[in-house]
């Protein structure tokens, strides 16, 4: 049975946050998992990480980790010093997660976010540099019991991989069992011919799944074809986590970076909305979860 989770920034305006109250909130609302900012985890002291893990375990809540690497840590950059700095940071995150017992590290960990292909640049060179970096990171991930999931995002947020097919080719080039694909319904809705075909194309390479509506609202508040998604997940026998990632609030770093230019939270009780969404997903994906 898949674990159903929620991304912590649903409730925050800034990327750095105190995860402890969000652990209690997610557990109280019926989630199995809270996905947190991997950069924050990396910069915590070991004791703070242990306390966080213990708190989550006390609530029977799993933790997963996600990040979009800032430009200064771009592991696909033309500049070798930037790539080296990015790889050191990525390895720092992996080791921090390893200290907590291992688990999932997902997101734009193969370049930087947001990222635009420079004018007249050759995308293939960025892909090659990124693959070389991830091959190194994958070795550390294997030692630390960490699975790396490269997130396929839309063309307005990154350029290295915008479709599941590009992600498959990328992961095959890296060639590590510790590197898999993260698909996201919001991004698939923009870039893929159909959501079901993208999931089926991922097949056994699918390591993590983000869900949210076409309008970034909670599942059930837009036009994503949930029955089609459920059928595809069943076809590939997906056993991984399913993490919803709605963004409703403008303002702060999160609203700025996600480009929430209108307040989608007006008249919405965020906790009640999350509770309804997790129930909706359990019902909609019941055949595969």
C-alpha positions, -999 to +999 in steps of 0.1 A: +000+000+000+013+034-010+020+060+017+001+093+012+020+124+021+020+162+019+047+188+012+054+209+043+054+242+023+016+240+019+015+257+052+046+280+051+057+312+034+094+304+036+115+274+026+132+271+060+107+261+086+102+244+119+090+210+109+079+198+144+044+214+144+039+203+108+046+167+118+018+168+143-005+186+118+001+161+091-004+131+114-036+146+129-050+151+093-045+115+084-013+116+063+013+088+064+042+111+054+055+146+056+079+158+028+104+184+041+131+207+027+163+187+023+184+218+026+171+226+060+178+190+071+214+192+058+220+223+078+206+210+111+228+198+139+228+160+143+209+162+176+182+182+159+179+157+131+176+129+156+149+148+175+130+153+143+131+117+133+121+106+168+091+130+168+080+117+134+083+081+145+063+089+177+035+100+154+039+070+130+047+095+103+074+090+077+097+117+064+108+123+028+130+151+015+129+174-015+149+203-029+155+224-060+192+232-060+200+269-060+221+282-089+252+284-068+249+246-064+242+238-100+257+203-106+252+208-144+269+242-146+296+250-172+318+262-144+337+233-127+339+251-094+301+255-093+296+219-101+321+208-074+304+231-048+270+217-058+281+181-056+296+188-021+262+202-010+243+173-026+265+148-008+260+168+025+223+164+021+226+127+013+248+120+044+223+140+066+195+118+054+217+088+059+222+098+095+184+097+099+183+061+086+182+068+048+152+074+026+141+095-003+158+126-017+138+141-046+135+172-067+157+192-091+189+177-078+204+174-113+207+211-122+193+242-106+159+256-100+145+276-115+167+272-146+166+285-182+188+272-210+212+301-219+207+315-254+226+294-280+237+269-254+238+232-262+214+214-239+233+181-244+263+194-227+243+203-196+228+168-196+262+152-199+276+173-170+246+166-149+248+128-155+285+129-145+276+146-112+247+123-104+269+092-110+291+105-082+262+114-060+247+080-066+277+063-051+273+082-018+236+076-019+241+039-022+264+040+009+239+060+029+207+041+020+193+070+001+173+069-031+176+099-055+145+108-075+151+133-104+120+154-108+105+160-143+093+196-144+078+218-170+097+240-195+091+272-175+110+258-144+139+238-159+152+225-192+172+193-186+142+171-184+106+181-192+091+147-201+092+112-187+110+100-218+139+124-212+140+113-176+141+076-186+171+083-209+188+103-182+184+077-155+196+050-178+227+071-185+234+074-148+230+037-145+225+034-107+197+015-089+197+044-065+186+070-091+149+069-102+123+092-116+099+116-098+068+124-118+044+152-108+008+156-121+011+194-123+041+192-146+028+162-166-004+181-172+017+207-191+042+186-209+030+150-215+005+138-241-014+120-214-007+114-177-014+077-179+011+071-208+038+090-189+034+069-158+034+037-178+065+049-197+082+054-163+074+019-153+099+005-129+120+037-130+093+055-112+106+061-076+084+089-063+051+106-072+040+142-066+003+150-070-016+182-073-041+198-096-035+217-128-041+250-109-018+240-079-048+234-057-053+203-036-063+171-054-100+172-063-101+209-070-091+209-107-092+187-138-064+162-134-077+127-146-073+108-113-090+076-126-064+076-155-036+081-130-049+053-107-052+029-137-016+036-148-002+032-113-020-001-111-006-012-145+030-006-134+024-019-099+037+013-083+044+007-046+061+040-038+050+071-020+024+096-032+030+131-019+005+160-026+021+194-032-006+221-033+005+258-032-023+282-023-007+311-004+010+341-021+039+359-003+072+350+011+099+329-006+074+301-014+048+323-031+075+341-050+093+311-063+062+291-071+046+322-086+014+323-067+002+356-079-033+354-065-045+342-032-059+307-037-064+303+001-092+329+004-121+313+021-102+280+025-094+263+058-060+248+049-063+220+074-098+210+063-088+212+027-058+189+033-080+164+053-105+163+024-077+159-001-061+129+016-095+112+018-101+121-019-068+105-029-073+074-009-106+070-026-095+079-061-063+058-061-078+031-040-074+005-067-036+011-067-031+021-031 
